[in-house]
Amino acid sequence: MSSESTRLTSEAITLSAAAILNSLISVLGNRGLLSPEEEREVYRAAAEMIDEASGDDEDGTYELARELIELRMADI
């Protein structure tokens, strides 16, 4: 696998995980299984994980994933 292919795969996994997390936490919150504070706690942890994985984010993929999480936190 080329380095470009590996990079794209890594970025796709990160974005996919962020989308799945966003959906899961939203559903759990809407069903009353998580309080608003618990939702924010999960999103904060996810944002930290993205920060740790971001490395040299040349094209801004990780930054975009983090922004999506921050937008969701603002909605809670």
N, C-alpha and C positions, 0 to 999 in steps of 0.2 A: 504494500500500500504506500502510495506516495505521501510526502509530508503534507501536501495540500489536501489530499483526501482525508488524511488523519485529522487535520485541523478542522475540516468541514464536518466530519463525523462527530468530533468532540463538541463543536458548537451546536450541532443539531440535537445532540443528547441533552445538552444544557438547556436549550430552549424548550425542548419537549418536556423535560422534567419540570421546568418552571410553569409551563402551561398546565400540566397534570396537577401539580401542587395547587395552583390557583383554583382550578376547578374543584378539587377535592375539599379544600378548606372552605370554599364558598358553599358547597353543598352541606358540609357538616355544620357550618354556622347557620345556614338557612333552616336547618332541621332542629336547631337549638342544642346540638350536641357539643358545641364549643361556644363559650362566652366571647364577646367582642375582644376582651383582653387576651384570651387564649388564641384567638385568630391572629391578633397582632404579634403575639409571641412566636407563633409558627412562621409567620412571614418574616419577622426579624431574623430568625435563625436561617431561613432560606436565603435571605439577602446576604448574610454573613458567609454562607457556603459559596455563593456565587463570587463574592469578593475574594475568597481564598483560592478559588479555581481560576480566576480571571487571567492571571499572569500578564502577558503582553497582549492586551486586547486591541490589536491594530485596527480592526474594522468595527469595533464598538458593539459586538454581539453580546458580550457579557453585560456591558453597560445597559443595553436595551432590555435584557432580561431582568436586571435589577430595577430598572425604571418601571417595568410592568408590575413587579411585586410592590414597589412603593406606591403606585397608583391604587392598587387593591387595598393596601393598608390605609390609605387616605379615605377610602370609601366606607371603612368600618366605623 
